[in-house]
Amino acid sequence: LPFFPSKEIQASPDSLGLAYEDIRLTTTDGETIAGWYVPAAGSNDGRVLLFFHGNAGNISFCLDSVAMFHDLGLSVLLIDYRGFGESSGSPSVDGTLLDARAAWAWLRDMKRVPPEKIIIHGRSLGGGVAAALAAEAPPRALILESTFTSLYDVAKGLVPRLFPVGLFLPQDFDTPKRLKSIHAPLLVIHSPSDEMIPYELGRTV
């Protein structure tokens, strides 16, 4: 229900003049996850931003953000969830956490990045993914942008009150519950004029 993936990659970081690695990760359930690693220019003390995008498009829709993070002196790893972009499989809530774990493991094992150097940033749907990962893999900091408390809370605002929306959400994020076990610095960003995710859900987060 919450996923609107696009398979077409519209551009890549080199269109912005950014060097990058085109990577493929393998999840514990055998899916192949596509991603980009964009190293910082010069020395940045090894800091990496692990970015999880929203529920529409794919990583090629996030290049403006990649450029901004790069300008801030951060290396960036961004991945497409299963079913998005060039990643295999079909999207699911539980699957996105497996995908996130694969990204974290790649930074830890292949790039030798310690957790205290990793900032996790989730936008919209990616906020649920980011909070779920941060609850089990403590990062240096967590950024939640335009995200929600749960898919159930979002759906309740979109359908008639008596409609049994819970029947159609067998899997869900529960960001407030995840946050109770996260002790890293937290930045929550949300606009009162957000037309996709209600501002009050951001306030609750």
C-alpha positions as CSV (number, residue, x, y, z in Angstrom):
1,L,0.0,0.0,0.0
2,P,2.6,2.7,0.9
3,F,5.1,1.9,-1.9
4,F,5.2,3.7,-5.3
5,P,8.4,2.5,-6.8
6,S,9.9,3.6,-10.1
7,K,12.4,1.3,-11.9
8,E,13.8,3.9,-14.3
9,I,17.0,5.5,-13.2
10,Q,16.8,9.1,-14.5
11,A,20.4,10.2,-13.8
12,S,23.4,9.4,-11.6
13,P,25.8,11.4,-9.5
14,D,28.3,11.9,-12.3
15,S,25.6,14.1,-14.0
16,L,26.5,16.5,-11.1
17,G,30.2,16.0,-11.5
18,L,30.3,13.7,-8.4
19,A,32.5,10.6,-8.4
20,Y,30.7,7.6,-7.0
21,E,30.6,3.8,-6.7
22,D,27.7,1.9,-8.2
23,I,27.2,-0.9,-5.6
24,R,25.2,-4.1,-5.2
25,L,24.4,-5.5,-1.8
26,T,22.9,-8.9,-0.9
27,T,20.3,-9.1,1.8
28,T,20.0,-12.0,4.3
29,D,17.0,-13.2,2.3
30,G,18.8,-13.2,-1.0
31,E,17.6,-9.9,-2.6
32,T,20.1,-7.7,-4.6
33,I,20.0,-4.1,-3.5
34,A,21.3,-1.3,-5.7
35,G,22.9,1.8,-4.3
36,W,25.4,4.6,-4.8
37,Y,28.3,5.5,-2.6
38,V,29.5,9.1,-3.1
39,P,32.7,9.8,-1.2
40,A,33.4,13.2,0.3
41,A,35.9,15.5,-1.5
42,G,39.0,15.7,0.6
43,S,39.2,14.8,4.3
44,N,36.0,14.8,6.3
45,D,37.0,12.8,9.3
46,G,35.3,9.7,7.9
47,R,31.8,10.9,8.4
48,V,29.1,9.1,6.3
49,L,25.4,9.9,5.8
50,L,23.3,6.8,5.2
51,F,20.2,8.1,3.4
52,F,16.8,6.4,3.0
53,H,14.4,7.9,0.5
54,G,10.7,8.3,0.4
55,N,7.9,6.1,-1.0
56,A,8.0,7.3,-4.6
57,G,10.7,7.2,-7.3
58,N,14.1,5.8,-6.5
59,I,17.6,7.0,-5.7
60,S,17.9,9.0,-8.9
61,F,15.2,11.3,-7.6
62,C,17.5,12.3,-4.7
63,L,20.4,13.8,-6.5
64,D,19.7,17.4,-5.2
65,S,20.0,16.0,-1.7
66,V,23.2,14.1,-2.5
67,A,24.8,17.3,-3.8
68,M,23.7,19.2,-0.6
69,F,25.2,16.5,1.7
70,H,28.4,16.4,-0.4
71,D,28.7,20.2,-0.1
72,L,28.5,19.7,3.7
73,G,31.6,17.5,3.6
74,L,29.8,14.2,4.0
75,S,30.3,10.9,2.2
76,V,26.8,9.5,1.2
77,L,25.5,6.0,0.9
78,L,21.9,5.8,-0.6
79,I,20.1,2.6,-1.6
80,D,17.0,1.6,-3.4
81,Y,14.7,-0.6,-1.4
82,R,13.7,-4.0,-2.9
83,G,11.5,-3.4,-5.9
84,F,12.8,0.2,-6.5
85,G,15.2,1.2,-9.2
86,E,17.6,-1.6,-10.0
87,S,17.0,-3.6,-6.8
88,S,15.4,-7.0,-7.1
89,G,12.3,-8.2,-5.3
90,S,9.0,-6.6,-4.2
91,P,8.6,-3.8,-1.6
92,S,7.5,-4.6,1.9
93,V,7.8,-2.9,5.3
94,D,9.8,-5.8,6.8
95,G,11.9,-6.0,3.6
96,T,13.0,-2.4,3.9
97,L,14.6,-3.2,7.2
98,L,16.5,-6.1,5.7
99,D,17.7,-3.7,3.0
100,A,18.8,-1.1,5.6
101,R,20.7,-3.8,7.5
102,A,22.6,-4.7,4.3
103,A,23.6,-1.1,3.8
104,W,24.8,-0.7,7.4
105,A,26.8,-3.9,7.1
106,W,28.4,-2.7,3.9
107,L,29.6,0.5,5.5
108,R,30.8,-1.5,8.5
109,D,32.5,-4.4,6.7
110,M,33.5,-3.0,3.3
111,K,34.3,0.6,4.1
112,R,35.3,0.0,7.8
113,V,33.2,2.9,9.0
114,P,32.6,2.8,12.7
115,P,29.0,3.5,14.0
116,E,30.1,6.7,15.6
117,K,30.9,8.1,12.2
118,I,27.5,7.2,10.6
119,I,24.6,9.6,10.5
120,I,21.3,8.0,9.5
121,H,18.8,10.2,7.6
122,G,15.3,9.1,6.6
123,R,12.8,11.1,4.5
124,S,9.1,10.3,4.6
125,L,8.8,6.5,4.3
126,G,12.5,6.4,4.8
127,G,12.0,7.9,8.3
128,G,10.4,4.6,9.4
129,V,13.3,2.7,7.9
130,A,15.9,4.9,9.5
131,A,14.3,4.7,13.0
132,A,14.0,0.9,12.7
133,L,17.7,0.6,11.8
134,A,18.9,3.1,14.4
135,A,17.0,1.2,17.1
136,E,19.2,-1.9,16.6
137,A,22.4,-0.3,15.2
138,P,23.2,2.9,17.2
139,P,24.4,5.7,14.8
140,R,26.2,9.0,15.6
141,A,23.0,10.8,15.0
142,L,19.5,10.3,13.5
143,I,17.6,12.7,11.2
144,L,13.9,12.2,10.5
145,E,12.5,14.4,7.7
146,S,8.8,14.7,6.9
147,T,8.1,11.3,8.4
148,F,5.2,9.7,10.3
149,T,4.4,7.8,13.4
150,S,3.0,4.7,11.6
151,L,1.4,3.8,8.3
152,Y,-1.8,3.1,10.1
153,D,-1.9,6.7,11.4
154,V,-1.4,8.0,7.8
155,A,-4.0,5.7,6.4
156,K,-6.6,6.7,9.0
157,G,-6.5,10.2,7.7
158,L,-7.0,9.1,4.1
159,V,-10.0,6.8,4.3
160,P,-13.4,6.9,5.9
161,R,-13.3,6.5,9.7
162,L,-15.2,3.2,9.8
163,F,-13.1,1.5,7.1
164,P,-11.0,-1.3,8.6
165,V,-7.7,0.1,7.4
166,G,-5.7,-2.2,9.7
167,L,-6.7,-5.2,7.7
168,F,-4.7,-3.9,4.8
169,L,-1.6,-3.1,6.8
170,P,-0.2,-6.5,8.0
171,Q,3.2,-4.8,8.4
172,D,3.8,-1.4,9.8
173,F,6.4,1.0,11.1
174,D,6.1,2.2,14.7
175,T,8.5,5.1,14.9
176,P,7.6,6.4,18.4
177,K,8.2,2.9,19.8
178,R,11.6,2.6,18.0
179,L,12.6,6.0,19.4
180,K,12.3,4.9,23.0
181,S,15.4,2.7,22.5
182,I,17.4,5.2,20.5
183,H,19.8,7.4,22.5
184,A,21.7,9.2,19.6
185,P,21.2,12.9,18.9
186,L,17.9,13.3,17.0
187,L,16.8,16.0,14.5
188,V,13.2,16.0,13.4
189,I,12.3,18.2,10.4
190,H,8.7,18.7,9.2
191,S,6.8,21.5,7.5
192,P,3.3,22.7,8.6
193,S,2.4,22.9,4.9
194,D,3.3,19.2,4.2
195,E,0.6,17.9,1.9
196,M,1.7,14.2,2.1
197,I,2.5,13.5,5.7
198,P,0.4,15.4,8.2
199,Y,2.4,17.9,10.2
200,E,0.8,16.6,13.5
201,L,2.4,13.2,13.0
202,G,5.7,14.9,12.7
203,R,5.0,16.8,15.9
204,T,4.1,13.5,17.6
205,V,7.4,12.0,16.5
